[in-house]
Amino acid sequence: MTIRKGMKATFCAILAGSLAFTLAACEGQVPQVSTSTSSSKAPDLTQKQEKAIRDKILDSLNKANEAKDPSLLESRVTGPQLQIRTSELKVAQATGTLDAKTTIPSDIMQTVIPTDSGWPRSVFTITTTTSDQQSKRLLVLDQNSARENFKLWGVARLFPGAQLPKFQVPSIGSQMGQVNDSGLVATPAQAVQRYADLLQNGASSKYADEFGADYFRQDLGKLTETVQEGIAANNGTQQQVFSAQADGIKVMRSSDGGDLVVAQINSVWTRTAGEGRESLPASDAEKALFGTTTATSTIKASYVNVVAMYIPPAGSDAKIQAVGAERQPITVEAQ
């Protein structure tokens, strides 16, 4: 079996079902509101203003989607979502259609508005399910300064059954957290770094016991194992390296003393075929990004992963729990 025929057949079969949470409806609980106050200062952003901001962002996204033009994104999209949506539009240019996972509903279940009046500041908003019953989306809307527009910084598709913490009602507002927040089982920065180690090392990670099971790791693990079977049959190798982005973490403090964190974790997936064989793209998205590049024995795919996780307060018996994720190849190169 050659890598071209055997690997391609294997990838086509496995990737159709990989990361299975993609199209699953989220039947779990969205954040519940709390009427107790945690701040004497009311937010200076209203629900009506949040909707107006979000409508403008989605309008810009829709225009970029219709034109399949990434250059239309920058006025209203930033951070990891700019990298992800740019890639998705490049893939759509090659395939003729946008992946269903790119859908962002215009209706919401709840918005979490910060009491913080300084900048940068973020709003966390949870959408409804999509019209075809894909899962709810957790949106992070970010404003870098008073003179800049809010932009869509991150999107995480919530897992089926995801349980999110409670937040204050929007008129009262919630407090934004920091990457070094204390009083938790781990600071947000530590939790993200440890989750990246867990993605890379699986059950052998020294942090494995600190996290609850989640769909993202489960599906990524299954994909990696299946790909390994095809690679090993051709005397090839594969390696995935995950790295947390220190400047890619957004935090909102919940009313129960924990933190809801949305973070960017980049990864590089390198696959090498056996002697005399070629390594090919492992999905339609990878194939579109690879384009007409001449294949060699090694292929390197760089991904952006966005992960939402809840960090319980210190003294809790609960584990850190990933509640949503997004994953997209950004570049695919022959080595």
N, C-alpha and C positions, 0 to 999 in steps of 0.2 A: 504494500500500500504506500503510495507516495504522499508527501505532506500536502501537495496540491489537492489531490482527490480525497484522501482520507480525512485530513484536518478540515477541509472545507465542508465535507458532508457532516462531520461531527459538529462543527460550529453551527451550521444552519439548523441542525436538530435541537441543540441545547439552548441556543440563544433565544429561540422563539419562546421558551418558557423561563428564561433567566430573569432574576429580580422580579418575581411573580407578583409582588405587591403593586406593580405598575397600574394595572387596570382594576384592582380590587376596590370595592366601595369600603369606606371607613365606617364601621358600625360602632366604634367606640365613642367616648365622651370628649367633647370639645371643652375648653376651659370654662368652668362655672364662675359666675360672678359672686362677689362678696360685698356686703354692705358695710363692713367695718372699714374705718379709715386708717391709712398708714402714713399719711402726710397731711399737713395742715394747708398745703398749697394745692389748689385745683389746677388741672392741666389747662394750658392755653390753646389746646387743639380740641375741637368738638367732633362728635360723630359725623355731623354734616360736613365738616371740613375734611375729615378723613375720607369720606365717600367721594367728595369732589376731587381730591388728590388721586385716589385710587382709580377713578373713572378716567382721568387724564392719562395716567400711566397705562391703563389697559387699552385706551384709544391709540396711544403710540405703539404699543405692542401689536395691536391688530393691524395697523398700517404697515408695520415692518413685516408681519406675517404674510399679508396679502401680496406685498411686493417681493417677498423673500429677500429682503435687503437689510443686512446687518448694520449698515451705515445710518439707518433711521432709529437705532436703539439708544444711542449715547445720551440723548437729552433726558431720557426718563428711566434708563436702566444702568446699573453700576455693579461693582463687586463681582462675586462669583456668578451671579445671574447674567451679567453681561457676557462673560466667557461662555457660559452654557448656552444662552439663547443665540449668540453669534454662531456657535457650532451647529446648533439645531437648524438654523436658517441655511447654513452652508450645505448641510445634509439635504435639506428640502430642495435646494437648487439642483442637486444631483439626482434626487429621486423623484422630484415633482410634487411631493406632498410633505406636510409637516407631520411628525409623529403625534399620535393622539395624546401622549403624555404632556405635550406642551400646552394643553388647554388650561386656562385659568378662569374659573367661573366669576361672573360679575357680582353674584349675590354672596353674602357672608353670613356666618353664624355668630361671630363675635369679633370685636376689635379691642386690643389692649393698648391704651393710650398712656404715654408716660407723663408723670408730673414734672419731670426735669425740663427746665426752661432753657438750658444751655445747649450747646452743639458740640459734637454731632449728637443727634438723637434718632431714636428708632420707634416705629410703631409695628406691633405684631398683629396681624389680621388672619383669621381663619375663615376660609370660604366654605360654601356648601359643596356637596358632591357635584360632579359634572353631570351633564344631561345623559351621558351614557354610563353613569354610575361608577366613574373612577373616583378615587379617594379625595377627601378634602385636602386643600392646600394650605399650608402655613406660609404666609407672606411676610417678609421683612421689608418695610418701607423706611428708607434712611434719608435723613437730611443732614448734610455735612456742615452747612453754615446757614446763617439767617438769610443770606442773599441767594441761596441755591434752592432749586426745586427739590421736593422729595423724589427719590428714585427707588425703583424696585431693586433691592440689594440681594435678596435670596428667596428661593422657593423650595419648600420641602413637602413632598407628598406624604401625608400622614398614613401610618400603617393601619391595617384593619384592627379594630379593638384598641387603638391607642388611647391611653388614659393620660390626660393633661391636667396640670394643677389648676387651682383656683386663682383668679385675679380680681382686682377691684373693678367695680362698674366703671365704664368709660368717663362718666361725669366726675368721678372721684380720682381716677387715675392710678396707675401703678408706677413703681419706681424702677428705673433702669438699673441694671447691675453692672459690675465691673469684672474684668477677667481674673482679678485677684480677690473676689468676694470671699470672705471668711464665714465661719459658722455653718459650713456645708461639709458633706462627707469628702469633698474635694473641691478645690477652686475650679472655676470654669476652665482656666488655662490648663490645669492639671488633667481635668476630665477629658478634654479634647485630645491632648497628647496621649493619654492612656488609651483612649478609644482608637486612635490611629495605630498604636502598637498592637491592640487587639485585632484590628483588621488585618494587619500584616502577619501576626504570629498565631492567630487563632487561639485554640485551647491552651497552647504552650505559653501564651503571654502571661507574665507575672501579675497582670491586672485583671485576668479573666474573671476572678471571683467578685470583682467590684461592680460588674455590669450584669443586668438581666438579659435574657435572650431577646433577639429582635429579628425582624424579617430581613433587614438589609444584610446583616452578617450571615444569616442562614442562607439566603439566596446566592450571595457572593461566594460563600464557601462551597455550595453545590456546583456552581459554575466553574470555579477553580479546579475542583476535583475532577469534573467531567473533562475539562480541557486537558488536564494532566494525563488522563488515560490515553487520549489521542496523541499527545506529544510524546509520551513515554514509548508508545508503540513504534514511533519513528526515531527513537533515540535522541529526542530533543529535550529542551529544558524550558522552564518558565519561571519568572520572578515578578512579584508585585511589591513595590516600595511605597508606603504611605507616609505622608508628612503633613502634620497640622500646620496651618498658617496662623502665625501669632497675631497678625493684624486682621484676621478674618473671623472674628468672634463677636456675636451680638448677644446680649444678656438682658432678660427681663425678670425681675424678682416677683415671685408669687406670694399670695397672702398667707401661705402655710409655712413660709420661711425658706423655701427652696428657690432654685433658679431654673428658668427655661432658657436653654442656650441653643443658638443656631450657629453652626461653624463650618468653615471651609477646610476640607482635608484633600490635598492633592495626591494623586497616585500615578506611578509609572509602571506599566505592565510590559515587560520585555519577554518575548517568546522566540526561542531559537530552534530551528529545525535540525534534524540529523544531517550528516554530511551529504552534500549533493542535492539537498532538498530546499524548497523555498517556504518561507513563513508568510502567510497571507492574512489579510484583515479578518477579524473574528465576528463581524456583524455587518449589517447594512450600513450603520452609521460609520463604523471604521472604514468600510470599503469606500464610502462616499468621500471621506476625508483623505484617504490614501490616494484616490484619483488614479492618474496614469503613471504613478511612480513605479519604477522597475523593482520587482520583488527580489529580495536577497534571502540569505539563510536566517536573518534576524529582523524582527519587526518590533518597534517600540511605540506603544500607544499611551499618551498622556491623558489622564482623566481629571476632571474636577468633581469632587463629591461634596454635597452639602448635607449635613446631618443635624437634626434637631434632637436634643436630649434634655431630660429632666434630671437635675441634681438635687437629691433630698437634703434636708437640713442635717447638721451634725447630730449624732445620737440616734438617728433613725435606723431602723432595721432594713429599710428599703435600699435597693441597689440603684445605681445610676442607670437610667433607662432611655435608650434611643426610641423616639416616637415617630420619626419620619426621616426621609432621605431623598436625595436626588443624585444621579450619577450620569455623566456624559463625557464621551471622548472629545478631546479638544484638538489634538494633533495626532497623526499616525504616520510614522516614518520608517523607511527601510534603513537598516544599520549596516 
